[in-house]
Amino acid sequence: MATYSERADKAGTDKFGRRREQLATSALVTLAERGYANTGLRDIAENSEFSHGVLHYYFRDKNDLIQHCVRQYKADCATHYDEIVASAQTAAELSIRFSEAMTATLRDEASMHRLWYDIRNQSMFDADLTPVIREIDGLLEQMIWNVVTRYAELAGSEVSVRPALAYSMYDGMFEQSLIGFLAGDLAALTAVGTDCERLLHLLVP
């Protein structure tokens, strides 16, 4: 039987990669609904138009598929606020638009964010997941840092903390709001927007 690398070489790197992206997009829905522990390749196959054999052909195992799924989704998320950062003309405008965007992503993509926290927690027990989680955490940290530093620039001030701490504060706040929202607390939507603005004021005094 051909190895994973041999299959990739035979199909051509670009074609093989595009097919993996297509499969990962389909798999995300099932993973987001069922969670890491409750989902295997067979479960994903049963809930998509792709067979179990096809998934095995393009991915080494469940972790390979999950890493590709999370990297693909979160890499896109990491650019979510670029337009706001680039176009905001005042600190107040950036603050309002950023808080509105954070509220929208909590409301509209809660299941995907839940999957991210699920897999990030799992990485503490599964070393295979650690590299991709650290990679994505780095992208998200930079995403928050771009927002905070642009806010500071527009406000004529300076950021009072290092990037990792700024990210931790936003990440912890967002996770708590997500937990509340998933439990049916609609006030979490208001809270995440309000807290986004408050954190900017704390980080850029």
C-alpha positions in Angstrom: 0.0 0.0 0.0 1.3 3.5 -0.9 2.4 5.7 2.0 0.8 9.0 2.7 3.8 10.9 1.2 3.7 8.7 -1.9 0.0 9.4 -2.4 0.7 13.1 -2.1 3.5 12.9 -4.6 1.3 10.9 -7.1 -1.6 13.3 -6.9 0.6 16.4 -7.0 1.1 18.7 -4.0 -1.4 21.4 -5.0 -4.2 19.0 -6.0 -3.7 16.9 -2.9 -3.7 19.9 -0.7 -6.9 21.3 -2.3 -8.6 18.0 -1.7 -7.5 18.0 1.9 -9.0 21.5 2.3 -12.3 20.3 0.9 -12.5 17.3 3.2 -11.5 19.4 6.2 -14.2 22.0 5.5 -16.8 19.2 5.4 -15.4 17.5 8.6 -15.6 20.8 10.6 -19.4 20.6 10.8 -19.3 17.2 12.4 -16.4 18.0 14.7 -18.0 21.2 15.9 -21.3 19.3 16.7 -19.8 16.3 18.4 -16.5 17.5 19.9 -13.0 15.9 19.8 -13.5 12.9 22.0 -16.8 11.9 20.4 -15.7 12.0 16.8 -13.7 9.6 14.7 -13.0 9.4 11.0 -16.0 7.0 10.6 -18.3 9.5 12.3 -17.1 12.2 9.9 -17.6 10.0 6.9 -21.1 9.1 8.0 -22.1 12.7 8.2 -20.5 13.8 5.0 -20.6 12.9 1.3 -17.1 11.3 1.6 -16.4 7.7 2.5 -14.2 6.5 5.3 -11.7 5.2 2.8 -11.4 8.6 1.1 -10.7 10.3 4.5 -8.0 7.7 5.2 -6.5 8.2 1.8 -6.0 11.9 2.4 -5.3 12.0 6.2 -2.9 9.8 8.2 -5.3 9.6 11.1 -7.9 11.5 13.1 -5.4 13.9 14.6 -4.0 14.8 11.1 -7.5 15.7 10.0 -8.3 17.6 13.1 -5.1 19.6 12.9 -5.8 20.5 9.3 -9.4 21.5 10.2 -8.4 23.7 13.0 -5.5 25.3 11.2 -7.7 26.1 8.2 -10.5 27.6 10.2 -8.4 29.6 12.7 -6.0 30.9 10.2 -8.9 32.6 8.5 -10.2 33.8 11.9 -6.8 35.4 12.6 -7.4 37.9 9.7 -11.0 38.6 10.8 -10.2 42.1 12.2 -7.6 43.2 9.6 -10.1 45.4 7.8 -11.2 47.1 11.0 -7.6 47.8 12.0 -6.7 49.1 8.5 -9.7 51.4 8.1 -10.6 52.7 11.5 -9.9 56.5 11.7 -10.3 57.0 15.5 -9.8 55.0 18.6 -13.5 55.2 19.4 -14.4 53.8 16.0 -12.0 51.0 16.3 -13.2 50.1 19.7 -16.9 50.0 18.7 -16.3 48.1 15.5 -14.1 45.6 17.2 -16.6 44.9 20.0 -19.4 44.5 17.4 -17.3 42.0 15.4 -16.4 40.0 18.5 -20.1 39.9 19.5 -21.0 38.7 16.0 -18.5 35.9 15.9 -19.6 34.7 19.4 -23.2 34.6 18.2 -22.7 33.2 14.7 -19.8 30.8 15.2 -20.2 29.5 18.7 -19.9 25.9 17.8 -16.6 26.5 16.0 -15.1 28.4 18.9 -16.2 25.6 21.2 -14.3 23.1 19.0 -11.2 25.3 19.2 -11.2 25.4 23.0 -12.0 21.6 23.1 -9.0 20.7 20.9 -6.7 23.2 22.7 -7.6 21.6 26.0 -7.0 18.1 24.5 -3.5 19.2 23.4 -2.4 19.2 27.0 -3.0 15.4 27.0 -2.0 14.7 23.3 1.4 15.9 22.3 0.6 15.4 18.6 -1.8 18.3 18.8 0.6 20.7 20.6 2.5 22.1 17.5 -0.6 23.2 15.6 -2.2 24.6 18.8 0.9 26.7 19.5 1.0 27.9 15.9 -2.6 29.0 16.0 -2.3 30.6 19.4 0.5 32.6 18.0 -1.6 33.8 15.1 -4.5 34.8 17.4 -2.1 36.5 19.8 -0.8 38.6 16.9 -4.4 39.3 15.8 -5.2 40.8 19.2 -1.9 42.7 19.4 -2.7 44.3 16.0 -6.0 45.6 17.3 -4.6 46.8 20.6 -1.5 48.5 19.2 -3.6 50.2 16.5 -6.0 51.4 19.2 -3.0 52.8 21.1 -1.7 54.6 18.0 -5.1 56.2 17.3 -5.5 57.2 21.0 -2.0 58.7 21.1 -0.9 56.3 23.9 1.0 53.1 24.5 0.0 49.6 25.4 0.7 48.8 29.1 1.3 45.0 28.7 3.2 42.5 26.6 1.4 40.8 23.7 0.9 37.4 25.5 -0.9 39.1 28.4 -3.1 41.1 26.1 -4.1 37.9 24.3 -4.7 36.0 27.5 -7.0 38.7 28.8 -9.1 38.7 25.6 -9.0 34.9 25.2 -10.1 34.3 28.8 -12.9 36.8 28.6 -14.1 35.4 25.3 -14.1 31.8 26.5 -16.1 32.7 29.6 -18.7 34.6 27.4 -18.8 31.6 25.1 -19.5 29.2 28.0 -22.4 31.4 29.1 -23.8 31.8 25.6 -23.7 28.0 25.0 -25.6 27.6 28.3 -28.4 29.8 27.1 -27.3 33.1 28.7 -28.0 35.7 26.0 -26.6 38.4 28.2 -23.2 37.0 27.3 -23.5 38.7 23.9 -23.9 42.1 25.5 -21.1 41.2 28.0 -18.5 40.3 25.3 -19.0 43.5 23.5 -18.8 45.6 26.6 -15.8 43.8 27.9 -14.0 44.1 24.6 -14.1 47.9 24.9 -13.3 47.8 28.6 -10.2 45.8 28.0 -8.9 48.2 25.4 -9.2 51.0 27.9 -7.4 48.9 30.5 -4.6 47.9 28.1 -4.2 51.4 26.7 -4.6 53.8 29.7 
